Amino acid sequence: MRDKPPEATADEPERERTRRIGSDRAALEAFYAEHYPDVVRYFTRRLRDPHDVADLVADTFLAAIGNATGFDPRRGRPLAWLLGIAHNTLRRFHRQREADRQVAVRFAGRRLLDAEDIVRIEEQIDAEQRVHQARGVLRELSATDRELIELVDIAGLMPREAAQAMGLLPGTVRVRLFRARARLRTAYDIQEEIR
């Protein structure tokens, strides 16, 4: 069963004035003058930085202005309503501070990228893209030609060493390398033109 609404009291004009603070400048000025000291006290008991106190007092009154039409005088006095807004404002403030602290912890010890770092990373990205392209082109070669390219051009063997490792004649290896490299250049040039 719901409580009966309180009977009209001397506070009734203040309660009605509270509902008008979003649209009536005189009501807002009276409300602010009356409750400002209480809101400041609320925050000074909980915070050490005067700038934070001033910011949160302002945020509280702005929230009250925005929610003034929702004030229900049956639920209590305007000061209780306003301190409830102050409480919620303080909770949001602490949550944001904690989130900011966690971000700072995550980035602590990490240095920001300077222009040279960015250039170096961009070069690495470009190089990786070229390697990816080259692998695609290599897949187009026969298994034997791919193995020769890998042994000579990547592993650094001499053609005669690659011939010995694969059991081929050195002349055959030189011809196959020449043709495989030509196909790679052509395929790579075509891919570059497409890009």
Protein Blocks (a to p, Z undefined) as FASTA:
>chain_A
ZZddddddfklmmmmmmmmmmmmmklmmmmmmmmmmmmmmmmmmmpmblklmmmmmmmmm
mmmmmmmmmpcfklocfklmmmmmmmmmmmmmmmmmmmmmmmmmmmgoiacddfklmmmm
mmmmmmmmmmmmmmmmmmmpcfklmmmmmmmmmnopafklmmmmnopafklmmmmmmmmm
mmmmmmmmmmmmmZZ
